[in-house]
């Protein structure tokens, strides 16, 4: 049969889900490049002797954020069985297969921590910064994102998210911008 002009073509739901997940993954990878961008920006803003330290700090920031968000952050943000304040499952991604959504949300949690690294460049001890980064990505960012994006959160449905506007606003508010 020939499709008439103006009629929508039916898409298999599994194909639509695969396309959606592919888009989320591509968007997450693009946003992950913010880590490199912030590293280069910060390296250009410090004395030459500290440029290597800044780049190592940004690499470690991404690694610590991934570990922290993997262990508890995703569970606090999107875990089921919690309350309007905090989630209570999916720790270390147990009982979930939302790996792409974990990656997408980890990228934003990690970027939130990385933005602060430029503000404290040459002013903060390396170990202290990694502790801060771990705490931000394991607890602070996940709890606040639970409030807004988890169906159990007390702000869910009360905040309009215009194409990521709220996510960007949340990211800036949590890192002090």
N, C-alpha and C positions, 0 to 999 in steps of 0.2 A: 504494500500500500504506500501511496505517496502521502507525505505529510503536507497538510494545508498550511498556507502562509499564516503566521500568527499563532499557531498551535505550539504548545510546549512539548518538547520531546521527553518521554518518560526515561528516567535513569534508574538503573537497578540500585536499590538502597545500599548494597555492599560496595558498589563502585563509588557511589556518592560519599560514603564513609571513608573509603580509601583516599579519595581526592581531598577531602577535608583534612584528614590526618597528614597527608603529604604537604598540604599548604601550611598547616601549623608547624610541621617540622622545618620547612624551608624558612618560615618567618623566624623560628627560634634560632636557626643557624645564622641568619642575617643579624639578628639581635646579639648573638654571641660575639660577633665581630666588634661590638661596643667595648668588650674587654681590651682588645688590641688597640682600638682607637683611643680609649682613655689612657692606656699605657704609653702610647706615643705622645699624646698631649701632655701628660705629666712629665715624661722624660724631657720634653722640650722646655718645661717650665722650671726645672731644677738645675743645680750646678752639674757640670759634666761628670764629676766624681760620683754623683748619686744616681745617674741615669740607669746603671745596671741594677742597683738596689730597687728602683721603682719598677723596672720590668719584672724582676723576680717577685716582687710584692704582688704585682697584678696576676702573674701566673699562679702563685700560691693562693691568692684570693679566689680565683676560679676553682682551684682544687679543693680548698677548704669549704667553699660554698657548696660544691657538689656533694662532698661527704656529709656536711651538716644537714643539707636539705634532703639528702637521701635517707639518712638515719631517722630524723624526727620531723624536719620541716614540712615535708609533703603531708605527713600524717596530721600535724597540727593544722595545716591549712585546709585539707580536703578530706580528712578522715571522717568516717561515719561513727555514729554512736557517741558523739561528743555533746556539746551544748552550744548555745549561741556565741560563746566566747572562744572556744577552741575545739578542734577535731580530736578524735581519739582512736584512730586505727591507721592502717597503711604504713606503719613504721617500717623502714627499710624496704618499702614497696611490697610488703606482704599482703596477700589477698587482693591484689590489684594487678591489672595488666595495662594500665594507662602510662606506659613508658614515655610515649611522645608528649603527653600532657605534663608528665613530671619534668621532662627536659625543658619544655617551654616555660614552665613556672620557675624552674631552677635558674634559667637564664635571667629572668627578671629579678629574682632574689639576689643573684650574684652581681648583677649590674647595680643594684641598689647599694650594695656594699662597696663596689669599686668606685663609685662616684665620690665617696668620702675619702678615698685614698689620695686623691689630688689635693684635698683640703689639708690633709695632715702630712703631705710630702715634706720630708726633712724635719718633721716636728714630732715624730712618734717612733717609738721603738718597734722593730719588726714583729717581735713576739706579741706585744700588746695589740698591735693592729690585727694580727691573725686571730687573737682571742675575740676582739670586737667583731670581726667579720664572721666568725663562727656563731657568735651569739645572735647577731642580726639575722643571719640566714637560717638559723635553727629555731629561733623563737619569735623575734619581733616581727619580721616581715610575714612569716606564716600566720601568726595570730591575727594581724590586721587584714591580711588577704582573706582569711577565713570569714571575718565579719562581712566582707563585701561580696565575695564570689562563691562561697560555699552555701548550699541550700539551707544549711543549719545556722548560718551566720545571722546575727540580728540586723544587719544592714542589707541583707540579700533582698533584691527587688525594690529597695528604697532609694538606691543610687543608680542613676542612669549612666551607662557606659557608652559614650559615643565613640566608637572605633578605637577603644583603648585609652580614651582621654582619662578615665578614672585611674587606670593602671599606671599611666605616666604621672598623674598627679600624686598617687600613692607613693610611687617610687621617689619622687622629689621631696615629699613631705617627710618620709622616713629617713632620708639622708641629709636633711637639714637645708635643702635648697629653697 
